[in-house]
Amino acid sequence: MKKVWEVIKKIFCWLGAVFVAIFAVLFIKEMPKQVRHDDMREDDSDEINKKAEAKRKETIERISNADARSICESYGSVCDTISDGKERFRRKCQRAHD
């Protein structure tokens, strides 16, 4: 009787595996087209390019209107480098006077 139960268990395991495989194939086949990236429509890329161009123009305009000091000061390493350069220049000037 134990061997019969083992055979029945194996049969149900195989049937379950086949059922899961069929379900997975059908589920993937029915995925909406928006999720798939391989067939992007041509008008989507045109729209993306237009948005990118608008952002690019906006960024160029924003940068051209900002003064250089505020842009440089937003980067901490730039301020540190500038202060280090000023300090080296002061030391050189002191040596020249000595």
WOBEL-V338564 format. One record per run of one state. SS is the DSSP state (@ for helix, = for strand, . for the rest). FROM is the first residue (numbers start at 1). LEN is the number of residues. Records with the same first field share a line. If there is no record, write none. Layout:
# WOBEL-V338564
SS = FROM-LEN / FROM-LEN
This chain:
# WOBEL-V338564
. = 1-1 / 30-12 / 66-2 / 74-2 / 98-1
@ = 2-28 / 42-24 / 68-6 / 76-22
